[in-house]
Amino acid sequence: MLRLIEALDLLVEDKIVIELKSVKELSDVHLAQILTYLKLGDFKLGLLINFNVLLLKNGIKRVINDQ
């Protein structure tokens, strides 16, 4: 679990995983990465945030772990 926490960009209140990116557009690889963090850490909610957009709200993707 310690190595997982070291790999995360941000963990808020031990509940929400936040993965930060600055890419042209988010891809399936980025989604798979945050889903892996959610599953391994048994977290329910994650935010994938891309800073390379004109409006920040357009760069935020909410990811939910259903398992």
The 8 nearest C-alpha neighbors of each residue, nearest first, counted from 0:
[[1, 3, 2, 4, 40, 39, 5, 6],
 [0, 2, 4, 3, 5, 6, 40, 7],
 [3, 1, 5, 4, 0, 6, 7, 40],
 [2, 4, 0, 6, 5, 1, 7, 36],
 [3, 5, 1, 7, 6, 2, 0, 10],
 [4, 6, 2, 3, 7, 1, 8, 0],
 [7, 5, 3, 4, 2, 8, 36, 1],
 [8, 6, 4, 9, 5, 3, 18, 10],
 [7, 9, 18, 17, 19, 6, 10, 16],
 [10, 8, 17, 7, 16, 11, 18, 15],
 [9, 11, 16, 15, 13, 17, 12, 7],
 [10, 12, 15, 13, 14, 9, 16, 17],
 [11, 13, 14, 10, 15, 16, 9, 42],
 [14, 12, 11, 10, 15, 16, 42, 40],
 [15, 13, 12, 11, 42, 16, 10, 44],
 [16, 14, 11, 44, 45, 10, 13, 17],
 [15, 17, 45, 10, 9, 46, 44, 18],
 [18, 16, 46, 9, 45, 47, 8, 10],
 [17, 19, 47, 8, 48, 46, 16, 9],
 [20, 18, 48, 49, 47, 8, 17, 21],
 [21, 19, 49, 48, 22, 50, 18, 47],
 [20, 22, 50, 51, 49, 23, 19, 48],
 [23, 21, 24, 51, 20, 49, 25, 50],
 [24, 22, 51, 25, 21, 52, 49, 50],
 [25, 23, 22, 26, 49, 51, 21, 52],
 [24, 26, 29, 22, 23, 27, 49, 30],
 [27, 25, 28, 29, 24, 30, 31, 22],
 [26, 28, 30, 29, 31, 25, 32, 24],
 [29, 27, 31, 26, 30, 32, 25, 33],
 [30, 28, 32, 27, 26, 31, 25, 33],
 [29, 31, 27, 32, 28, 33, 34, 26],
 [32, 30, 34, 28, 29, 33, 27, 35],
 [33, 31, 29, 35, 30, 34, 28, 36],
 [32, 34, 36, 35, 30, 31, 37, 29],
 [35, 33, 37, 31, 36, 32, 38, 30],
 [34, 36, 38, 32, 33, 37, 39, 31],
 [37, 35, 33, 39, 34, 38, 40, 32],
 [36, 38, 42, 34, 40, 35, 41, 39],
 [37, 39, 41, 35, 40, 36, 34, 42],
 [40, 38, 36, 41, 37, 35, 3, 42],
 [39, 41, 37, 42, 38, 36, 0, 3],
 [42, 40, 38, 39, 37, 43, 36, 64],
 [43, 41, 37, 40, 14, 44, 38, 15],
 [42, 44, 64, 63, 37, 41, 45, 14],
 [45, 43, 63, 15, 62, 42, 64, 16],
 [44, 46, 16, 62, 15, 17, 61, 63],
 [45, 47, 61, 17, 60, 62, 48, 18],
 [46, 48, 18, 60, 59, 17, 19, 61],
 [49, 47, 59, 19, 58, 20, 46, 18],
 [48, 50, 20, 58, 21, 51, 19, 59],
 [49, 51, 21, 52, 20, 48, 58, 55],
 [50, 52, 21, 49, 22, 23, 53, 58],
 [53, 51, 54, 50, 58, 55, 57, 49],
 [52, 54, 55, 51, 57, 50, 58, 56],
 [55, 53, 56, 57, 52, 58, 50, 51],
 [54, 56, 58, 57, 52, 50, 53, 59],
 [55, 57, 58, 54, 59, 52, 60, 48],
 [58, 56, 55, 54, 59, 52, 53, 60],
 [57, 59, 49, 55, 56, 48, 52, 50],
 [60, 58, 48, 56, 57, 47, 49, 61],
 [59, 61, 47, 46, 62, 48, 58, 57],
 [60, 62, 46, 45, 47, 59, 63, 44],
 [63, 61, 45, 46, 44, 60, 64, 47],
 [62, 64, 44, 43, 65, 45, 61, 34],
 [63, 65, 43, 66, 37, 44, 38, 62],
 [66, 64, 63, 43, 38, 44, 62, 37],
 [65, 64, 38, 43, 41, 63, 37, 42]]
